[in-house]
Amino acid sequence: MGTREELYKEGTEQQAKGTVREVEGRVRRKVADAVDDESEQVKGAAKEAAGKVQKNVGKAMRDAAD
């Protein structure tokens, strides 16, 4: 990577993108629950989990920059 500031900035961006992905997954899963679509429920849960991972990677990057 680059400087500590760049690492911190990238970590912040990853956390934000992860949060968006997590929320999109949660919404997708809730809508799928409402219409009883198991396939979409799984896809929503997977996207939500991926968002949580991305958020944690971003947090780790920010922590490493400190």
PDB file of N, CA, C and O in Angstrom:
ATOM      1  N   MET A   1       0.859  -1.171   0.000  1.00  0.00           N
ATOM      2  CA  MET A   1       0.000   0.000   0.000  1.00  0.00           C
ATOM      3  C   MET A   1       0.890   1.214   0.000  1.00  0.00           C
ATOM      4  O   MET A   1       1.966   1.171  -0.596  1.00  0.00           O
ATOM      5  N   GLY A   2       0.505   2.268   0.624  1.00  0.00           N
ATOM      6  CA  GLY A   2       1.293   3.488   0.606  1.00  0.00           C
ATOM      7  C   GLY A   2       1.515   3.989   2.010  1.00  0.00           C
ATOM      8  O   GLY A   2       1.869   3.233   2.915  1.00  0.00           O
ATOM      9  N   THR A   3       1.307   5.248   2.171  1.00  0.00           N
ATOM     10  CA  THR A   3       1.511   5.862   3.467  1.00  0.00           C
ATOM     11  C   THR A   3       0.397   5.477   4.430  1.00  0.00           C
ATOM     12  O   THR A   3      -0.624   4.901   4.053  1.00  0.00           O
ATOM     13  N   ARG A   4       0.636   5.818   5.675  1.00  0.00           N
ATOM     14  CA  ARG A   4      -0.376   5.517   6.697  1.00  0.00           C
ATOM     15  C   ARG A   4      -1.696   6.230   6.394  1.00  0.00           C
ATOM     16  O   ARG A   4      -2.776   5.683   6.614  1.00  0.00           O
ATOM     17  N   GLU A   5      -1.588   7.454   5.889  1.00  0.00           N
ATOM     18  CA  GLU A   5      -2.803   8.212   5.556  1.00  0.00           C
ATOM     19  C   GLU A   5      -3.586   7.523   4.440  1.00  0.00           C
ATOM     20  O   GLU A   5      -4.814   7.446   4.486  1.00  0.00           O
ATOM     21  N   GLU A   6      -2.862   7.025   3.441  1.00  0.00           N
ATOM     22  CA  GLU A   6      -3.527   6.320   2.337  1.00  0.00           C
ATOM     23  C   GLU A   6      -4.186   5.040   2.830  1.00  0.00           C
ATOM     24  O   GLU A   6      -5.294   4.702   2.416  1.00  0.00           O
ATOM     25  N   LEU A   7      -3.496   4.335   3.717  1.00  0.00           N
ATOM     26  CA  LEU A   7      -4.042   3.103   4.277  1.00  0.00           C
ATOM     27  C   LEU A   7      -5.300   3.402   5.086  1.00  0.00           C
ATOM     28  O   LEU A   7      -6.292   2.679   4.998  1.00  0.00           O
ATOM     29  N   TYR A   8      -5.249   4.469   5.870  1.00  0.00           N
ATOM     30  CA  TYR A   8      -6.407   4.861   6.672  1.00  0.00           C
ATOM     31  C   TYR A   8      -7.578   5.241   5.771  1.00  0.00           C
ATOM     32  O   TYR A   8      -8.717   4.846   6.020  1.00  0.00           O
ATOM     33  N   LYS A   9      -7.285   6.018   4.712  1.00  0.00           N
ATOM     34  CA  LYS A   9      -8.333   6.438   3.775  1.00  0.00           C
ATOM     35  C   LYS A   9      -8.945   5.228   3.074  1.00  0.00           C
ATOM     36  O   LYS A   9     -10.167   5.128   2.958  1.00  0.00           O
ATOM     37  N   GLU A  10      -8.100   4.312   2.607  1.00  0.00           N
ATOM     38  CA  GLU A  10      -8.600   3.111   1.933  1.00  0.00           C
ATOM     39  C   GLU A  10      -9.438   2.267   2.894  1.00  0.00           C
ATOM     40  O   GLU A  10     -10.461   1.705   2.503  1.00  0.00           O
ATOM     41  N   GLY A  11      -9.004   2.183   4.139  1.00  0.00           N
ATOM     42  CA  GLY A  11      -9.775   1.444   5.137  1.00  0.00           C
ATOM     43  C   GLY A  11     -11.147   2.058   5.356  1.00  0.00           C
ATOM     44  O   GLY A  11     -12.144   1.347   5.485  1.00  0.00           O
ATOM     45  N   THR A  12     -11.191   3.381   5.398  1.00  0.00           N
ATOM     46  CA  THR A  12     -12.464   4.084   5.556  1.00  0.00           C
ATOM     47  C   THR A  12     -13.381   3.808   4.368  1.00  0.00           C
ATOM     48  O   THR A  12     -14.576   3.567   4.536  1.00  0.00           O
ATOM     49  N   GLU A  13     -12.808   3.847   3.165  1.00  0.00           N
ATOM     50  CA  GLU A  13     -13.599   3.567   1.961  1.00  0.00           C
ATOM     51  C   GLU A  13     -14.133   2.137   1.981  1.00  0.00           C
ATOM     52  O   GLU A  13     -15.290   1.899   1.632  1.00  0.00           O
ATOM     53  N   GLN A  14     -13.298   1.193   2.385  1.00  0.00           N
ATOM     54  CA  GLN A  14     -13.733  -0.205   2.437  1.00  0.00           C
ATOM     55  C   GLN A  14     -14.843  -0.393   3.468  1.00  0.00           C
ATOM     56  O   GLN A  14     -15.788  -1.146   3.236  1.00  0.00           O
ATOM     57  N   GLN A  15     -14.727   0.287   4.597  1.00  0.00           N
ATOM     58  CA  GLN A  15     -15.786   0.200   5.603  1.00  0.00           C
ATOM     59  C   GLN A  15     -17.101   0.739   5.053  1.00  0.00           C
ATOM     60  O   GLN A  15     -18.154   0.137   5.261  1.00  0.00           O
ATOM     61  N   ALA A  16     -17.045   1.858   4.359  1.00  0.00           N
ATOM     62  CA  ALA A  16     -18.262   2.460   3.793  1.00  0.00           C
ATOM     63  C   ALA A  16     -18.877   1.547   2.732  1.00  0.00           C
ATOM     64  O   ALA A  16     -20.086   1.319   2.727  1.00  0.00           O
ATOM     65  N   LYS A  17     -18.040   1.029   1.838  1.00  0.00           N
ATOM     66  CA  LYS A  17     -18.548   0.125   0.797  1.00  0.00           C
ATOM     67  C   LYS A  17     -19.124  -1.144   1.415  1.00  0.00           C
ATOM     68  O   LYS A  17     -20.136  -1.666   0.948  1.00  0.00           O
ATOM     69  N   GLY A  18     -18.480  -1.632   2.454  1.00  0.00           N
ATOM     70  CA  GLY A  18     -18.975  -2.822   3.140  1.00  0.00           C
ATOM     71  C   GLY A  18     -20.323  -2.584   3.793  1.00  0.00           C
ATOM     72  O   GLY A  18     -21.199  -3.448   3.770  1.00  0.00           O
ATOM     73  N   THR A  19     -20.482  -1.404   4.375  1.00  0.00           N
ATOM     74  CA  THR A  19     -21.761  -1.063   5.003  1.00  0.00           C
ATOM     75  C   THR A  19     -22.870  -1.017   3.961  1.00  0.00           C
ATOM     76  O   THR A  19     -23.967  -1.525   4.192  1.00  0.00           O
ATOM     77  N   VAL A  20     -22.584  -0.409   2.818  1.00  0.00           N
ATOM     78  CA  VAL A  20     -23.578  -0.339   1.742  1.00  0.00           C
ATOM     79  C   VAL A  20     -23.945  -1.748   1.282  1.00  0.00           C
ATOM     80  O   VAL A  20     -25.125  -2.065   1.133  1.00  0.00           O
ATOM     81  N   ARG A  21     -22.948  -2.587   1.060  1.00  0.00           N
ATOM     82  CA  ARG A  21     -23.186  -3.964   0.604  1.00  0.00           C
ATOM     83  C   ARG A  21     -24.002  -4.739   1.644  1.00  0.00           C
ATOM     84  O   ARG A  21     -24.905  -5.498   1.293  1.00  0.00           O
ATOM     85  N   GLU A  22     -23.678  -4.542   2.913  1.00  0.00           N
ATOM     86  CA  GLU A  22     -24.402  -5.228   3.978  1.00  0.00           C
ATOM     87  C   GLU A  22     -25.874  -4.818   4.004  1.00  0.00           C
ATOM     88  O   GLU A  22     -26.758  -5.664   4.132  1.00  0.00           O
ATOM     89  N   VAL A  23     -26.127  -3.527   3.881  1.00  0.00           N
ATOM     90  CA  VAL A  23     -27.511  -3.029   3.883  1.00  0.00           C
ATOM     91  C   VAL A  23     -28.264  -3.532   2.651  1.00  0.00           C
ATOM     92  O   VAL A  23     -29.420  -3.941   2.757  1.00  0.00           O
ATOM     93  N   GLU A  24     -27.613  -3.503   1.481  1.00  0.00           N
ATOM     94  CA  GLU A  24     -28.258  -4.017   0.266  1.00  0.00           C
ATOM     95  C   GLU A  24     -28.653  -5.485   0.457  1.00  0.00           C
ATOM     96  O   GLU A  24     -29.749  -5.896   0.079  1.00  0.00           O
ATOM     97  N   GLY A  25     -27.759  -6.253   1.040  1.00  0.00           N
ATOM     98  CA  GLY A  25     -28.059  -7.666   1.278  1.00  0.00           C
ATOM     99  C   GLY A  25     -29.202  -7.853   2.243  1.00  0.00           C
ATOM    100  O   GLY A  25     -30.063  -8.709   2.040  1.00  0.00           O
ATOM    101  N   ARG A  26     -29.216  -7.049   3.302  1.00  0.00           N
ATOM    102  CA  ARG A  26     -30.282  -7.156   4.298  1.00  0.00           C
ATOM    103  C   ARG A  26     -31.630  -6.809   3.679  1.00  0.00           C
ATOM    104  O   ARG A  26     -32.626  -7.488   3.929  1.00  0.00           O
ATOM    105  N   VAL A  27     -31.661  -5.745   2.864  1.00  0.00           N
ATOM    106  CA  VAL A  27     -32.907  -5.356   2.197  1.00  0.00           C
ATOM    107  C   VAL A  27     -33.353  -6.463   1.239  1.00  0.00           C
ATOM    108  O   VAL A  27     -34.526  -6.835   1.211  1.00  0.00           O
ATOM    109  N   ARG A  28     -32.415  -6.980   0.462  1.00  0.00           N
ATOM    110  CA  ARG A  28     -32.742  -8.045  -0.496  1.00  0.00           C
ATOM    111  C   ARG A  28     -33.320  -9.268   0.222  1.00  0.00           C
ATOM    112  O   ARG A  28     -34.285  -9.877  -0.239  1.00  0.00           O
ATOM    113  N   ARG A  29     -32.708  -9.614   1.362  1.00  0.00           N
ATOM    114  CA  ARG A  29     -33.169 -10.773   2.135  1.00  0.00           C
ATOM    115  C   ARG A  29     -34.561 -10.522   2.703  1.00  0.00           C
ATOM    116  O   ARG A  29     -35.408 -11.414   2.680  1.00  0.00           O
ATOM    117  N   LYS A  30     -34.806  -9.307   3.217  1.00  0.00           N
ATOM    118  CA  LYS A  30     -36.115  -8.993   3.806  1.00  0.00           C
ATOM    119  C   LYS A  30     -37.218  -8.999   2.745  1.00  0.00           C
ATOM    120  O   LYS A  30     -38.319  -9.492   2.991  1.00  0.00           O
ATOM    121  N   VAL A  31     -36.917  -8.452   1.569  1.00  0.00           N
ATOM    122  CA  VAL A  31     -37.902  -8.467   0.486  1.00  0.00           C
ATOM    123  C   VAL A  31     -38.175  -9.916   0.072  1.00  0.00           C
ATOM    124  O   VAL A  31     -39.323 -10.295  -0.161  1.00  0.00           O
ATOM    125  N   ALA A  32     -37.133 -10.705  -0.015  1.00  0.00           N
ATOM    126  CA  ALA A  32     -37.300 -12.109  -0.388  1.00  0.00           C
ATOM    127  C   ALA A  32     -38.109 -12.862   0.662  1.00  0.00           C
ATOM    128  O   ALA A  32     -38.905 -13.739   0.326  1.00  0.00           O
ATOM    129  N   ASP A  33     -37.906 -12.522   1.925  1.00  0.00           N
ATOM    130  CA  ASP A  33     -38.713 -13.127   2.997  1.00  0.00           C
ATOM    131  C   ASP A  33     -40.191 -12.805   2.787  1.00  0.00           C
ATOM    132  O   ASP A  33     -41.057 -13.662   2.956  1.00  0.00           O
ATOM    133  N   ALA A  34     -40.460 -11.560   2.418  1.00  0.00           N
ATOM    134  CA  ALA A  34     -41.846 -11.112   2.252  1.00  0.00           C
ATOM    135  C   ALA A  34     -42.553 -11.831   1.113  1.00  0.00           C
ATOM    136  O   ALA A  34     -43.758 -12.077   1.182  1.00  0.00           O
ATOM    137  N   VAL A  35     -41.805 -12.170   0.062  1.00  0.00           N
ATOM    138  CA  VAL A  35     -42.420 -12.841  -1.086  1.00  0.00           C
ATOM    139  C   VAL A  35     -42.103 -14.339  -1.110  1.00  0.00           C
ATOM    140  O   VAL A  35     -42.441 -15.044  -2.061  1.00  0.00           O
ATOM    141  N   ASP A  36     -41.448 -14.808  -0.046  1.00  0.00           N
ATOM    142  CA  ASP A  36     -41.130 -16.233   0.128  1.00  0.00           C
ATOM    143  C   ASP A  36     -40.302 -16.785  -1.040  1.00  0.00           C
ATOM    144  O   ASP A  36     -40.635 -17.815  -1.626  1.00  0.00           O
ATOM    145  N   ASP A  37     -39.212 -16.071  -1.362  1.00  0.00           N
ATOM    146  CA  ASP A  37     -38.311 -16.486  -2.430  1.00  0.00           C
ATOM    147  C   ASP A  37     -36.993 -16.937  -1.799  1.00  0.00           C
ATOM    148  O   ASP A  37     -36.145 -16.116  -1.448  1.00  0.00           O
ATOM    149  N   GLU A  38     -36.837 -18.247  -1.661  1.00  0.00           N
ATOM    150  CA  GLU A  38     -35.664 -18.792  -0.966  1.00  0.00           C
ATOM    151  C   GLU A  38     -34.349 -18.469  -1.678  1.00  0.00           C
ATOM    152  O   GLU A  38     -33.342 -18.200  -1.024  1.00  0.00           O
ATOM    153  N   SER A  39     -34.353 -18.492  -2.985  1.00  0.00           N
ATOM    154  CA  SER A  39     -33.145 -18.198  -3.744  1.00  0.00           C
ATOM    155  C   SER A  39     -32.642 -16.783  -3.457  1.00  0.00           C
ATOM    156  O   SER A  39     -31.451 -16.569  -3.234  1.00  0.00           O
ATOM    157  N   GLU A  40     -33.558 -15.830  -3.466  1.00  0.00           N
ATOM    158  CA  GLU A  40     -33.185 -14.438  -3.182  1.00  0.00           C
ATOM    159  C   GLU A  40     -32.802 -14.253  -1.719  1.00  0.00           C
ATOM    160  O   GLU A  40     -31.963 -13.411  -1.401  1.00  0.00           O
ATOM    161  N   GLN A  41     -33.411 -15.034  -0.826  1.00  0.00           N
ATOM    162  CA  GLN A  41     -33.036 -14.971   0.586  1.00  0.00           C
ATOM    163  C   GLN A  41     -31.573 -15.356   0.757  1.00  0.00           C
ATOM    164  O   GLN A  41     -30.834 -14.704   1.494  1.00  0.00           O
ATOM    165  N   VAL A  42     -31.162 -16.407   0.079  1.00  0.00           N
ATOM    166  CA  VAL A  42     -29.776 -16.871   0.156  1.00  0.00           C
ATOM    167  C   VAL A  42     -28.833 -15.835  -0.447  1.00  0.00           C
ATOM    168  O   VAL A  42     -27.781 -15.539   0.118  1.00  0.00           O
ATOM    169  N   LYS A  43     -29.219 -15.286  -1.600  1.00  0.00           N
ATOM    170  CA  LYS A  43     -28.375 -14.269  -2.242  1.00  0.00           C
ATOM    171  C   LYS A  43     -28.243 -13.029  -1.349  1.00  0.00           C
ATOM    172  O   LYS A  43     -27.164 -12.446  -1.238  1.00  0.00           O
ATOM    173  N   GLY A  44     -29.335 -12.641  -0.724  1.00  0.00           N
ATOM    174  CA  GLY A  44     -29.295 -11.490   0.182  1.00  0.00           C
ATOM    175  C   GLY A  44     -28.415 -11.750   1.389  1.00  0.00           C
ATOM    176  O   GLY A  44     -27.641 -10.886   1.800  1.00  0.00           O
ATOM    177  N   ALA A  45     -28.534 -12.946   1.958  1.00  0.00           N
ATOM    178  CA  ALA A  45     -27.709 -13.295   3.114  1.00  0.00           C
ATOM    179  C   ALA A  45     -26.234 -13.329   2.734  1.00  0.00           C
ATOM    180  O   ALA A  45     -25.382 -12.913   3.519  1.00  0.00           O
ATOM    181  N   ALA A  46     -25.930 -13.820   1.541  1.00  0.00           N
ATOM    182  CA  ALA A  46     -24.540 -13.882   1.087  1.00  0.00           C
ATOM    183  C   ALA A  46     -23.980 -12.472   0.902  1.00  0.00           C
ATOM    184  O   ALA A  46     -22.839 -12.203   1.276  1.00  0.00           O
ATOM    185  N   LYS A  47     -24.775 -11.578   0.328  1.00  0.00           N
ATOM    186  CA  LYS A  47     -24.315 -10.202   0.112  1.00  0.00           C
ATOM    187  C   LYS A  47     -24.130  -9.490   1.450  1.00  0.00           C
ATOM    188  O   LYS A  47     -23.192  -8.713   1.629  1.00  0.00           O
ATOM    189  N   GLU A  48     -25.025  -9.764   2.374  1.00  0.00           N
ATOM    190  CA  GLU A  48     -24.917  -9.178   3.711  1.00  0.00           C
ATOM    191  C   GLU A  48     -23.629  -9.650   4.395  1.00  0.00           C
ATOM    192  O   GLU A  48     -22.914  -8.851   5.001  1.00  0.00           O
ATOM    193  N   ALA A  49     -23.340 -10.940   4.297  1.00  0.00           N
ATOM    194  CA  ALA A  49     -22.117 -11.487   4.889  1.00  0.00           C
ATOM    195  C   ALA A  49     -20.868 -10.903   4.232  1.00  0.00           C
ATOM    196  O   ALA A  49     -19.895 -10.581   4.914  1.00  0.00           O
ATOM    197  N   ALA A  50     -20.898 -10.767   2.915  1.00  0.00           N
ATOM    198  CA  ALA A  50     -19.759 -10.181   2.201  1.00  0.00           C
ATOM    199  C   ALA A  50     -19.526  -8.741   2.646  1.00  0.00           C
ATOM    200  O   ALA A  50     -18.384  -8.299   2.766  1.00  0.00           O
ATOM    201  N   GLY A  51     -20.592  -8.029   2.883  1.00  0.00           N
ATOM    202  CA  GLY A  51     -20.476  -6.656   3.366  1.00  0.00           C
ATOM    203  C   GLY A  51     -19.848  -6.590   4.742  1.00  0.00           C
ATOM    204  O   GLY A  51     -19.032  -5.710   5.015  1.00  0.00           O
ATOM    205  N   LYS A  52     -20.224  -7.516   5.613  1.00  0.00           N
ATOM    206  CA  LYS A  52     -19.636  -7.555   6.952  1.00  0.00           C
ATOM    207  C   LYS A  52     -18.136  -7.835   6.873  1.00  0.00           C
ATOM    208  O   LYS A  52     -17.345  -7.226   7.594  1.00  0.00           O
ATOM    209  N   VAL A  53     -17.755  -8.754   5.998  1.00  0.00           N
ATOM    210  CA  VAL A  53     -16.336  -9.064   5.820  1.00  0.00           C
ATOM    211  C   VAL A  53     -15.597  -7.833   5.316  1.00  0.00           C
ATOM    212  O   VAL A  53     -14.534  -7.489   5.833  1.00  0.00           O
ATOM    213  N   GLN A  54     -16.153  -7.169   4.309  1.00  0.00           N
ATOM    214  CA  GLN A  54     -15.515  -5.984   3.732  1.00  0.00           C
ATOM    215  C   GLN A  54     -15.367  -4.884   4.792  1.00  0.00           C
ATOM    216  O   GLN A  54     -14.340  -4.209   4.853  1.00  0.00           O
ATOM    217  N   LYS A  55     -16.397  -4.711   5.623  1.00  0.00           N
ATOM    218  CA  LYS A  55     -16.327  -3.726   6.695  1.00  0.00           C
ATOM    219  C   LYS A  55     -15.188  -4.048   7.659  1.00  0.00           C
ATOM    220  O   LYS A  55     -14.445  -3.161   8.077  1.00  0.00           O
ATOM    221  N   ASN A  56     -15.062  -5.327   8.004  1.00  0.00           N
ATOM    222  CA  ASN A  56     -14.015  -5.734   8.936  1.00  0.00           C
ATOM    223  C   ASN A  56     -12.620  -5.583   8.333  1.00  0.00           C
ATOM    224  O   ASN A  56     -11.672  -5.249   9.043  1.00  0.00           O
ATOM    225  N   VAL A  57     -12.492  -5.825   7.038  1.00  0.00           N
ATOM    226  CA  VAL A  57     -11.209  -5.605   6.358  1.00  0.00           C
ATOM    227  C   VAL A  57     -10.856  -4.117   6.428  1.00  0.00           C
ATOM    228  O   VAL A  57      -9.713  -3.757   6.709  1.00  0.00           O
ATOM    229  N   GLY A  58     -11.822  -3.279   6.175  1.00  0.00           N
ATOM    230  CA  GLY A  58     -11.594  -1.837   6.258  1.00  0.00           C
ATOM    231  C   GLY A  58     -11.198  -1.399   7.651  1.00  0.00           C
ATOM    232  O   GLY A  58     -10.319  -0.553   7.818  1.00  0.00           O
ATOM    233  N   LYS A  59     -11.845  -1.974   8.652  1.00  0.00           N
ATOM    234  CA  LYS A  59     -11.498  -1.650  10.036  1.00  0.00           C
ATOM    235  C   LYS A  59     -10.072  -2.082  10.340  1.00  0.00           C
ATOM    236  O   LYS A  59      -9.318  -1.349  10.980  1.00  0.00           O
ATOM    237  N   ALA A  60      -9.703  -3.274   9.881  1.00  0.00           N
ATOM    238  CA  ALA A  60      -8.343  -3.759  10.101  1.00  0.00           C
ATOM    239  C   ALA A  60      -7.323  -2.850   9.431  1.00  0.00           C
ATOM    240  O   ALA A  60      -6.254  -2.596   9.985  1.00  0.00           O
ATOM    241  N   MET A  61      -7.652  -2.363   8.242  1.00  0.00           N
ATOM    242  CA  MET A  61      -6.746  -1.452   7.536  1.00  0.00           C
ATOM    243  C   MET A  61      -6.582  -0.153   8.322  1.00  0.00           C
ATOM    244  O   MET A  61      -5.473   0.361   8.467  1.00  0.00           O
ATOM    245  N   ARG A  62      -7.686   0.363   8.821  1.00  0.00           N
ATOM    246  CA  ARG A  62      -7.621   1.601   9.610  1.00  0.00           C
ATOM    247  C   ARG A  62      -6.831   1.391  10.887  1.00  0.00           C
ATOM    248  O   ARG A  62      -6.031   2.240  11.278  1.00  0.00           O
ATOM    249  N   ASP A  63      -7.059   0.250  11.542  1.00  0.00           N
ATOM    250  CA  ASP A  63      -6.328  -0.050  12.771  1.00  0.00           C
ATOM    251  C   ASP A  63      -4.832  -0.185  12.501  1.00  0.00           C
ATOM    252  O   ASP A  63      -4.005   0.232  13.313  1.00  0.00           O
ATOM    253  N   ALA A  64      -4.498  -0.764  11.368  1.00  0.00           N
ATOM    254  CA  ALA A  64      -3.084  -0.933  11.009  1.00  0.00           C
ATOM    255  C   ALA A  64      -2.418   0.415  10.731  1.00  0.00           C
ATOM    256  O   ALA A  64      -1.214   0.573  10.928  1.00  0.00           O
ATOM    257  N   ALA A  65      -3.204   1.372  10.276  1.00  0.00           N
ATOM    258  CA  ALA A  65      -2.660   2.695   9.973  1.00  0.00           C
ATOM    259  C   ALA A  65      -2.400   3.517  11.234  1.00  0.00           C
ATOM    260  O   ALA A  65      -1.601   4.455  11.222  1.00  0.00           O
ATOM    261  N   ASP A  66      -3.074   3.160  12.305  1.00  0.00           N
ATOM    262  CA  ASP A  66      -2.889   3.913  13.570  1.00  0.00           C
ATOM    263  C   ASP A  66      -1.582   3.618  14.233  1.00  0.00           C
ATOM    264  O   ASP A  66      -1.289   4.171  15.294  1.00  0.00           O
TER     265      ASP A  66
END
